[in-house]
Amino acid sequence: MNSTVAFHLRFAKAFLIVFFLLLGTFALALTPIFLDISGEEVVYAREFITLEASLREMEKGKVERIDDAAHMDVAIRKFYPRVRLNGVRLPREESPFIPYLERATTLMENALLDSDVFLSYDAFRYDSDSNYLSYLWFPYKLEGTEVLISANLLLVMNGLCDYVPETNVKGKLHESMEQAKHYAKSNRIGIWSEDENPETSLEARINNSEQKTSNRTLSITVTGDFDTPYSGYVEIRKMFANGSIKQDIRGAVPHVHVIELDESWDDQYFSLTASIVPKTKNKDLTATVRFNNEVLTSESIGPYTGGRVFIYLMLVKYSLD
């Protein structure tokens, strides 16, 4: 091979490398659009509009309370689950990231609080703390047309949080979340404008059983005087076989705690014990136990009864039939 041919081969190889690198860059490129959320201008991507059309399952709810930008209570029919935004990792509450935490919470309050929203999910609906692991969407009037905006993508693209996948399995919006993060980092927006990388909050692991558990759910719904804090536990124990689950529960009214059961619980007799204590005296508190939305029992305390809500059931049998 003469030197001229070798030169052209090297040139062609270099050209292909540069071409594919540019192709990858263009693939990550987003078209920014600007939204007005209660007077605050935030950036979003035109490519993210209509993403929800590819999602088969969405639930409608109403945001009742916001703890921080990633955690909130959403009323879904008669349930009040605590929702955690899928993939969103807020920076820890330390300098210089506190202003971004505050801005993120304010943005979510302005966009979501007391508003109708839609929730979508990846393969795993809950984390190990019984939070609904969700993508949350809210309506927005854009250029005369009502569209749905993803709160998850909005936070990431504006540099108000990091994106950390919940599992090694790529979720439905993984590529879009990566694009939003790349946009924020490459443009040094929000937390990425600081000289140090942010340390982000730790979140509960997902419930990642390989068995199909979506049709086997035990829930404890705690209702009563709004915002009453409480703590306690729920325990189920098989009566004629080995196996038990005990979970500490805590929160503020109203709230739903969910335990997913695998197929080993089918057609098994078991006992159920639940104890819930309000942290404030003289409050109404009710705990309702359900299997797949079917009520098993409910117990209450009031201002003059005090103490705790205690539930004990024997010879409960759960079947999918």
C-alpha positions in Angstrom: 0.0 0.0 0.0 1.5 3.3 -1.1 1.6 6.4 1.2 -1.2 8.2 -0.7 -3.7 5.3 -0.2 -2.7 5.0 3.5 -3.2 8.8 3.9 -6.7 8.6 2.4 -7.7 5.6 4.6 -6.6 7.5 7.7 -8.4 10.6 6.6 -11.6 8.6 5.9 -11.4 6.9 9.3 -10.9 10.3 11.1 -13.8 11.8 9.1 -16.1 8.9 10.2 -15.1 9.4 13.8 -15.8 13.1 13.7 -19.1 12.5 11.8 -20.4 10.1 14.4 -19.4 12.4 17.2 -21.3 15.2 15.6 -24.2 12.9 15.0 -24.3 12.1 18.7 -24.1 15.8 19.6 -27.0 16.6 17.3 -29.0 13.7 18.7 -28.7 15.3 22.2 -29.5 18.8 20.9 -32.8 20.2 22.2 -34.9 23.1 21.0 -35.5 25.2 24.1 -38.8 26.9 24.7 -39.6 29.2 27.6 -42.6 28.7 30.0 -44.1 31.2 32.4 -44.9 29.6 35.7 -46.6 32.2 38.0 -44.3 34.9 36.6 -41.1 32.8 36.6 -39.5 32.0 33.3 -38.3 28.5 33.0 -36.8 26.5 30.1 -38.3 23.3 28.6 -37.8 21.5 25.3 -40.1 21.4 22.3 -39.0 17.7 21.8 -40.7 16.9 25.2 -44.1 18.1 24.1 -46.4 15.2 23.4 -44.1 12.7 25.1 -47.0 11.6 27.2 -48.8 10.3 24.1 -46.4 7.3 24.1 -47.4 6.3 27.7 -50.2 3.8 27.9 -51.1 4.2 31.5 -51.8 7.5 33.3 -53.7 8.3 36.4 -55.4 11.6 37.3 -54.9 13.2 40.7 -54.7 16.4 42.6 -51.6 17.7 44.5 -52.7 18.3 48.1 -49.3 19.0 49.7 -45.7 19.5 48.7 -42.9 18.5 51.1 -40.2 19.5 48.7 -39.7 19.5 45.0 -39.4 15.7 44.8 -42.0 14.6 47.4 -45.6 15.4 47.5 -49.1 14.0 48.5 -51.4 13.5 45.6 -55.1 12.6 45.9 -56.0 9.8 43.5 -59.7 9.0 43.9 -60.0 7.9 47.5 -56.2 7.4 48.0 -53.7 9.9 49.2 -50.3 8.4 48.3 -47.0 10.1 48.8 -45.4 10.6 45.4 -41.7 10.7 44.7 -40.6 12.0 41.3 -38.9 9.3 39.3 -35.2 9.9 38.8 -35.1 13.3 40.5 -32.3 13.8 43.1 -32.3 17.1 44.8 -29.0 18.6 46.1 -28.4 18.3 49.8 -29.3 21.2 51.9 -25.9 22.8 52.1 -24.1 25.8 50.6 -24.0 26.8 47.8 -27.1 24.7 46.7 -29.7 25.9 49.2 -31.1 28.6 46.9 -31.7 26.0 44.1 -33.5 23.7 46.6 -35.8 26.7 47.6 -36.4 27.6 43.9 -37.2 24.0 43.0 -39.8 23.8 45.8 -41.3 27.2 44.9 -41.5 26.2 41.2 -43.4 22.9 42.1 -45.7 24.8 44.4 -46.6 27.3 41.8 -47.0 24.7 39.1 -48.7 21.9 41.0 -50.2 22.7 44.4 -54.0 22.3 44.5 -53.9 21.5 40.7 -55.0 18.5 38.7 -52.1 16.4 37.5 -51.4 13.1 35.7 -49.1 10.4 36.9 -47.3 7.8 34.8 -45.0 5.0 35.9 -42.1 2.8 34.8 -42.1 -1.0 35.5 -41.8 -0.4 39.2 -44.6 1.7 40.8 -43.4 1.9 44.4 -40.1 2.3 46.3 -39.3 0.5 49.5 -40.8 3.4 51.5 -44.2 2.9 49.8 -43.9 6.1 47.8 -45.5 6.1 44.4 -42.5 6.4 42.0 -43.9 8.6 39.3 -43.5 10.9 36.4 -45.9 13.8 37.1 -47.5 15.9 34.4 -49.4 19.1 34.6 -51.5 21.0 32.0 -50.0 24.2 30.4 -51.3 26.5 27.7 -48.6 26.7 25.0 -49.2 28.7 21.9 -53.0 28.4 22.3 -52.9 24.7 22.8 -53.1 22.8 26.1 -50.2 20.4 26.5 -48.8 18.4 29.4 -45.5 19.3 31.0 -43.4 16.8 32.9 -42.4 18.1 36.3 -39.5 15.7 36.3 -38.0 17.0 33.1 -38.7 20.6 34.1 -36.6 20.3 37.2 -33.8 18.5 35.5 -33.6 20.8 32.5 -33.5 23.9 34.7 -30.6 22.5 36.7 -32.6 22.3 40.0 -31.8 18.6 40.5 -29.7 15.8 39.2 -31.1 12.8 37.2 -30.2 9.4 38.6 -31.9 6.3 37.1 -33.8 4.2 39.6 -32.6 0.9 38.1 -30.3 -0.4 35.5 -33.4 -1.0 33.3 -33.9 2.0 31.1 -37.3 3.6 31.9 -39.7 5.1 29.4 -38.3 8.6 29.7 -34.7 7.7 30.3 -33.4 9.2 27.1 -35.4 12.4 27.6 -34.1 12.8 31.2 -30.6 12.3 30.0 -31.0 14.9 27.3 -32.5 17.4 29.9 -29.5 16.7 32.2 -27.0 17.2 29.4 -28.7 20.5 28.4 -28.4 21.8 32.0 -24.9 20.7 32.5 -23.5 21.9 29.1 -25.2 25.3 29.6 -24.1 25.5 33.3 -27.6 26.0 34.5 -28.7 25.9 38.2 -26.6 23.5 40.3 -24.3 22.9 37.4 -23.2 26.6 37.4 -21.3 26.1 40.7 -17.6 25.2 40.8 -18.3 22.0 42.9 -20.5 19.1 41.9 -23.6 18.7 44.1 -24.1 15.9 46.5 -27.6 14.7 46.1 -30.2 13.2 48.5 -30.4 9.5 49.1 -33.7 7.9 48.2 -35.4 4.6 49.0 -34.6 1.7 46.8 -37.3 0.4 44.4 -39.4 -2.6 45.1 -37.7 -4.7 42.3 -39.1 -8.2 42.9 -38.9 -10.2 39.7 -42.4 -11.7 40.5 -45.5 -10.0 39.3 -46.8 -8.1 42.3 -48.9 -5.4 40.8 -52.1 -7.5 41.5 -51.3 -8.2 45.1 -51.3 -5.0 47.3 -52.0 -4.5 50.9 -52.6 -0.8 51.8 -53.1 1.1 55.0 -54.9 4.4 54.4 -54.6 6.9 57.3 -57.1 9.7 57.3 -58.4 12.2 59.9 -57.4 15.7 60.9 -55.4 17.1 58.1 -51.6 17.2 58.5 -51.6 15.3 61.8 -48.2 13.5 62.1 -48.2 9.8 63.1 -46.0 6.8 63.3 -46.4 3.0 63.8 -46.1 -0.3 62.1 -48.0 -2.9 60.1 -47.1 -6.6 60.2 -48.5 -9.6 58.4 -47.5 -13.2 59.4 -48.4 -16.5 57.7 -50.2 -18.8 60.1 -49.5 -22.2 58.7 -46.2 -21.5 56.9 -43.0 -19.5 57.3 -43.1 -15.9 56.2 -43.8 -12.5 57.5 -43.5 -8.8 56.5 -43.2 -6.0 59.0 -43.0 -2.4 57.9 -42.6 0.8 59.9 -45.0 3.5 58.8 -44.9 7.2 59.4 -46.3 10.3 57.7 -48.9 13.0 58.0 -52.7 12.7 57.4 -53.8 11.9 54.7 -51.5 9.2 53.5 -51.5 5.6 52.0 -48.9 3.0 52.8 -48.6 0.1 50.3 -47.0 -3.3 50.7 -46.6 -5.4 47.6 -47.1 -9.2 48.1 -45.6 -11.9 45.9 -47.3 -15.1 44.8 -46.1 -17.0 47.9 -49.0 -15.2 49.8 -51.7 -16.5 47.5 -54.3 -18.7 49.3 -52.4 -18.4 52.6 -54.0 -17.7 55.9 -52.2 -15.0 57.9 -52.7 -12.6 60.7 -52.5 -8.8 60.4 -51.4 -6.3 63.1 -51.3 -2.6 62.7 -50.6 0.1 65.3 -50.7 3.8 64.5 -50.1 6.6 67.1 -50.7 10.3 66.4 -47.9 12.5 67.5 -50.4 15.3 68.4 -53.0 14.8 71.1 -56.8 15.2 70.7 -56.9 14.4 67.0 -59.2 12.3 64.8 -57.4 9.4 63.2 -58.7 6.5 61.1 -56.8 3.6 59.6 -58.4 1.5 56.8 -56.9 -1.8 55.6 -57.5 -2.8 52.0 -56.5 -5.6 49.7 -56.6 -4.4 46.1 -58.9 -1.6 47.0 -61.3 -3.9 48.8 -61.8 -2.8 52.5 -61.0 -5.4 55.1 -61.5 -3.3 58.2 -61.3 0.2 59.6 -60.6 1.5 63.1 -60.6 5.1 64.5 -59.8 7.2 67.5 -61.0 10.7 68.4 -60.2 13.6 70.6 -61.7 12.0 73.7 -60.6 8.4 73.1 -56.8 9.2 72.6 -54.2 6.5 72.5 -53.6 4.7 69.2 -55.4 3.0 66.4 -54.9 -0.7 66.8 -56.0 -3.4 64.3 -55.6 -7.1 64.7 -57.1 -9.7 62.2 -56.7 -13.5 62.3 -57.2 -16.1 59.6 -57.2 -13.6 56.8 -56.9 -15.4 53.4 -55.9 -13.6 50.3 -56.7 -15.0 46.9 -56.6 -13.4 43.4 -59.8 -15.2 42.5 
